[in-house]
Amino acid sequence: MVGDLKVVQDKEEWGLFIDSCFTHCQTPFKISWDSPISPRLGNKTISQAVGDWHFSRGQRVKEIDCEYPCNPTCSSQLPS
């Protein structure tokens, strides 16, 4: 899957936030979207990364995590 996403690397207007947490449908839930236990990439939650992408703040938002299960911010309290 990650290999297939490489096609968007050069698309300035596209954003990515791909974490390696074993959770399903993270974005509908505040606990995973923006909370103290939200997964983070580059020290940003999903909502912070999406906000940066949507409002064109800072650099391009193309965050892709390392291979599962490497992310220490993944939480067993998240919906799965």
N, C-alpha and C positions, 0 to 999 in steps of 0.2 A: 504494500500500500504506500509506504513512504517513498519508494522509488517512483511510483506513478505520480506523486505530488510534485516531483521536481519540475514538471512542465509549467508550474505557476511561479517558479522562482524569479523569472524575468518580468512578470506582470505586476507593474507598480501598484495598480489599484486593488489587487487581491491580497488578502491577509490569511494567515494560518496560525492556529494554536493547536498543535497535536501533542498531547501528553501521552505517557505510557501507562497511565493508571487504568486498572481493570474495572472500569465503571461504564455504565450505559446511560446515555441521555443526560449528560452533565449540565447542560445549559438551562433546563427548566427549573432547576433547584437552586435557591439562594445559597444553600450550604456548599455547593460545589462551584457556583458562579462567583461568589464574592463573600467569603467568610474567613475566619482565622484558620480553618482547616481546608480551605480550597487548594486544589493542586496548583502549583506554581511552575512557571518556566521563565528563566531569566529573572527570578524574583517578582514576577507579575502573575496576578490571578487572571482567570479567563476574562472577567469583566474589565480589568485594567487594559489587557491586550486588545480586546475588541474596541474599547473606548479610544485607545491610541490610534488604532486602524481607522475607525469611523471618522474621528475628528482630525485625522492627519497630524497627530502630535508626534514629533520626533522622527525616528527612522522608520523604515518599512517594518511591518509586523509580520514576521514569518518565523514563528517559533516551532521547532520540531524537537521533541524530546529524544533521549537515548532509548535504546531497546528495553522493552519490558523485562524485568521489573526494577528498573534502576532509579526511579524518581522517589526520593525520600519524603516528598510532600504528599504522596498518595495516602489516603486515609481509609481505614476500614469502616469509618462512619459515613462515607459517601454512599449514595444509592447505587445499587448494582443490578 
